[in-house]
Amino acid sequence: MMYTNETLEEIKLLNQFNLSSASIGIKVHSQEASEEAVAAAKRLFDKGLTDHVDGGYLTDLGLEAASHAQSLVRLLAA
């Protein structure tokens, strides 16, 4: 499977979520964030991984995806 820049941007956003608390979300400000990050946030929402188009909170599926993404980054950093 080939990884696109879009996929990598989505993974970057998933890695910003704090998995220790479901009540902590993220906000992707269109005025401050890159166009790529804003688009990635929308794609995560469209895929049902977050509850808002600009970030928000992880859904159950998003929590699973973020957990896998963060685990992969930890493994690769070791």
N, CA, C and O of each residue as an XYZ file, in Angstrom:
312
protein
N       0.845     -1.184      0.000
C       0.000      0.000      0.000
C       0.886      1.242      0.000
O       1.813      1.359      0.802
N       0.598      2.132     -0.877
C       1.330      3.395     -0.955
C       0.716      4.402      0.021
O      -0.505      4.493      0.154
N       1.578      5.149      0.696
C       1.114      6.182      1.605
C       1.178      7.513      0.889
O       2.192      7.864      0.285
N       0.088      8.245      0.964
C       0.027      9.562      0.344
C       0.326     10.625      1.405
O       0.321     10.343      2.604
N       0.581     11.820      0.951
C       0.762     12.936      1.878
C      -0.499     13.149      2.710
O      -0.427     13.538      3.876
N      -1.655     12.889      2.098
C      -2.921     13.044      2.806
C      -3.004     12.065      3.977
O      -3.413     12.439      5.076
N      -2.615     10.816      3.739
C      -2.635      9.807      4.800
C      -1.681     10.197      5.919
O      -2.020     10.070      7.096
N      -0.507     10.663      5.566
C       0.466     11.068      6.581
C      -0.038     12.247      7.408
O       0.203     12.304      8.613
N      -0.726     13.177      6.780
C      -1.302     14.313      7.514
C      -2.372     13.833      8.482
O      -2.474     14.352      9.594
N      -3.169     12.854      8.081
C      -4.185     12.298      8.966
C      -3.529     11.609     10.161
O      -3.990     11.750     11.293
N      -2.464     10.870      9.910
C      -1.738     10.196     10.997
C      -1.150     11.234     11.953
O      -1.186     11.048     13.169
N      -0.614     12.314     11.413
C      -0.075     13.381     12.271
C      -1.152     13.922     13.206
O      -0.901     14.140     14.391
N      -2.347     14.136     12.671
C      -3.426     14.646     13.515
C      -3.843     13.613     14.558
O      -4.064     13.964     15.717
N      -3.952     12.358     14.166
C      -4.323     11.316     15.118
C      -3.309     11.234     16.257
O      -3.666     10.880     17.380
N      -2.073     11.554     15.980
C      -1.030     11.514     17.004
C      -1.087     12.713     17.947
O      -0.386     12.727     18.959
N      -1.890     13.700     17.643
C      -2.021     14.864     18.523
C      -3.061     14.658     19.622
O      -3.108     15.420     20.587
N      -3.891     13.631     19.476
C      -4.923     13.391     20.478
C      -4.312     12.786     21.739
O      -3.425     11.936     21.671
N      -4.802     13.240     22.882
C      -4.387     12.711     24.178
C      -5.301     11.524     24.487
O      -6.493     11.701     24.736
N      -4.743     10.331     24.469
C      -5.540      9.129     24.663
C      -5.826      8.831     26.135
O      -6.580      7.906     26.438
N      -5.242      9.592     27.045
C      -5.469      9.340     28.469
C      -6.826      9.851     28.931
O      -7.281      9.489     30.016
N      -7.483     10.688     28.127
C      -8.790     11.206     28.502
C      -9.640     11.429     27.254
O      -9.239     12.128     26.324
N     -10.817     10.820     27.258
C     -11.731     10.986     26.121
C     -12.319     12.389     26.070
O     -12.905     12.780     25.060
N     -12.169     13.147     27.149
C     -12.740     14.491     27.189
C     -11.781     15.568     26.693
O     -12.064     16.760     26.807
N     -10.643     15.142     26.144
C      -9.685     16.091     25.586
C      -9.670     15.921     24.074
O      -9.308     14.861     23.563
N     -10.061     16.961     23.370
C     -10.065     16.915     21.907
C      -9.017     17.861     21.350
O      -8.171     18.385     22.074
N      -9.096     18.060     20.054
C      -8.213     19.038     19.406
C      -9.070     19.959     18.543
O     -10.192     19.616     18.169
N      -8.534     21.105     18.240
C      -9.195     22.079     17.377
C      -8.193     22.491     16.312
O      -7.102     22.963     16.631
N      -8.556     22.317     15.059
C      -7.706     22.715     13.937
C      -8.239     24.060     13.439
O      -9.245     24.121     12.732
N      -7.555     25.117     13.816
C      -7.984     26.468     13.440
C      -7.582     26.762     12.004
O      -6.401     26.717     11.662
N      -8.556     27.060     11.176
C      -8.260     27.304      9.763
C      -7.382     28.529      9.553
O      -6.695     28.625      8.536
N      -7.392     29.470     10.502
C      -6.555     30.659     10.371
C      -5.106     30.376     10.737
O      -4.202     31.058     10.254
N      -4.872     29.375     11.586
C      -3.530     29.111     12.090
C      -2.896     27.845     11.537
O      -1.676     27.772     11.391
N      -3.713     26.851     11.230
C      -3.191     25.557     10.763
C      -2.920     25.598      9.263
O      -3.455     26.433      8.533
N      -2.084     24.683      8.835
C      -1.804     24.587      7.404
C      -3.041     24.087      6.659
O      -3.925     23.466      7.249
N      -3.089     24.362      5.379
C      -4.196     23.871      4.549
C      -4.265     22.346      4.599
O      -5.350     21.766      4.580
N      -3.102     21.706      4.664
C      -3.053     20.239      4.713
C      -3.683     19.707      6.000
O      -4.399     18.706      5.976
N      -3.417     20.374      7.117
C      -3.978     19.948      8.402
C      -5.490     20.154      8.433
O      -6.221     19.304      8.940
N      -5.955     21.260      7.902
C      -7.391     21.536      7.843
C      -8.090     20.476      6.989
O      -9.142     19.961      7.368
N      -7.505     20.155      5.848
C      -8.081     19.135      4.970
C      -8.052     17.763      5.631
O      -9.001     16.991      5.493
N      -6.977     17.451      6.346
C      -6.873     16.168      7.043
C      -7.950     16.065      8.120
O      -8.558     15.007      8.282
N      -8.193     17.142      8.853
C      -9.235     17.137      9.886
C     -10.596     16.849      9.265
O     -11.389     16.097      9.831
N     -10.868     17.435      8.119
C     -12.143     17.183      7.435
C     -12.242     15.726      6.996
O     -13.299     15.110      7.130
N     -11.156     15.173      6.474
C     -11.186     13.770      6.043
C     -11.401     12.829      7.222
O     -12.134     11.847      7.103
N     -10.770     13.119      8.361
C     -10.986     12.294      9.543
C     -12.451     12.340      9.969
O     -13.021     11.323     10.364
N     -13.051     13.517      9.886
C     -14.482     13.656     10.192
C     -15.320     12.870      9.186
O     -16.233     12.140      9.572
N     -15.015     13.017      7.910
C     -15.761     12.314      6.861
C     -15.674     10.798      7.010
O     -16.602     10.077      6.644
N     -14.553     10.320      7.551
C     -14.356      8.878      7.761
C     -14.967      8.392      9.072
O     -14.932      7.198      9.372
N     -15.522      9.309      9.845
C     -16.153      8.936     11.103
C     -15.184      8.745     12.252
O     -15.512      8.073     13.230
N     -13.991      9.327     12.150
C     -12.992      9.177     13.208
C     -13.064     10.289     14.244
O     -12.613     10.111     15.376
N     -13.622     11.429     13.873
C     -13.810     12.544     14.808
C     -15.255     13.011     14.723
O     -15.974     12.682     13.780
N     -15.669     13.784     15.725
C     -17.060     14.219     15.758
C     -17.288     15.629     15.223
O     -18.427     16.093     15.178
N     -16.228     16.312     14.818
C     -16.357     17.648     14.231
C     -15.408     17.788     13.041
O     -14.339     17.178     13.004
N     -15.810     18.580     12.100
C     -15.025     18.759     10.881
C     -13.671     19.413     11.157
O     -12.729     19.236     10.386
N     -13.571     20.167     12.252
C     -12.319     20.853     12.584
C     -11.590     20.182     13.741
O     -10.842     20.835     14.470
N     -11.804     18.896     13.909
C     -11.127     18.155     14.979
C     -12.128     17.596     15.953
O     -12.755     16.568     15.697
N     -12.279     18.276     17.075
C     -13.231     17.816     18.073
C     -12.700     16.632     18.861
O     -11.533     16.593     19.250
N     -13.578     15.674     19.085
C     -13.248     14.499     19.880
C     -13.222     13.262     18.999
O     -13.861     13.215     17.948
N     -12.480     12.274     19.440
C     -12.418     11.014     18.710
C     -13.705     10.220     18.923
O     -14.255     10.194     20.025
N     -14.169      9.585     17.875
C     -15.245      8.613     17.996
C     -14.613      7.309     18.479
O     -13.397      7.239     18.659
N     -15.423      6.286     18.689
C     -14.867      4.989     19.085
C     -13.889      4.480     18.031
O     -12.817      3.973     18.361
N     -14.266      4.619     16.763
C     -13.382      4.202     15.677
C     -12.124      5.070     15.647
O     -11.027      4.565     15.414
N     -12.278      6.353     15.879
C     -11.141      7.255     15.912
C     -10.196      6.946     17.051
O      -8.979      7.055     16.904
N     -10.755      6.558     18.194
C      -9.926      6.180     19.335
C      -9.071      4.964     18.994
O      -7.895      4.904     19.351
N      -9.658      4.014     18.313
C      -8.901      2.832     17.896
C      -7.800      3.213     16.907
O      -6.665      2.751     17.022
N      -8.145      4.058     15.934
C      -7.166      4.482     14.928
C      -6.027      5.269     15.568
O      -4.858      5.040     15.256
N      -6.367      6.198     16.463
C      -5.335      7.005     17.127
C      -4.442      6.131     18.001
O      -3.234      6.357     18.077
N      -5.019      5.154     18.646
C      -4.237      4.250     19.476
C      -3.220      3.481     18.632
O      -2.059      3.344     19.018
N      -3.661      2.984     17.486
C      -2.749      2.272     16.589
C      -1.669      3.213     16.039
O      -0.494      2.852     15.984
N      -2.073      4.409     15.639
C      -1.125      5.377     15.077
C      -0.055      5.731     16.114
O       1.134      5.771     15.800
N      -0.487      5.983     17.336
C       0.455      6.386     18.372
C       1.360      5.219     18.780
O       2.532      5.419     19.096
N       0.819      4.020     18.771
C       1.636      2.835     19.070
C       2.715      2.651     18.004
O       3.863      2.345     18.325
N       2.350      2.833     16.759
C       3.314      2.699     15.666
C       4.433      3.710     15.790
O       5.602      3.365     15.617
N       4.098      4.942     16.084
C       5.120      5.973     16.230
C       6.056      5.641     17.390
O       7.268      5.824     17.277
N       5.502      5.153     18.510
C       6.356      4.773     19.645
C       7.293      3.635     19.260
O       8.470      3.657     19.618
N       6.786      2.640     18.536
C       7.616      1.513     18.116
C       8.732      1.948     17.179
O       9.865      1.481     17.297
N       8.417      2.832     16.260
C       9.417      3.288     15.294
C      10.463      4.201     15.933
O      11.595      4.287     15.456
N      10.080      4.877     17.008
C      11.007      5.788     17.684
C      11.966      5.037     18.611
O      12.967      5.594     19.062
N      11.658      3.796     18.885
C      12.500      3.017     19.823
C      13.821      2.635     19.200
O      14.642      1.983     19.844
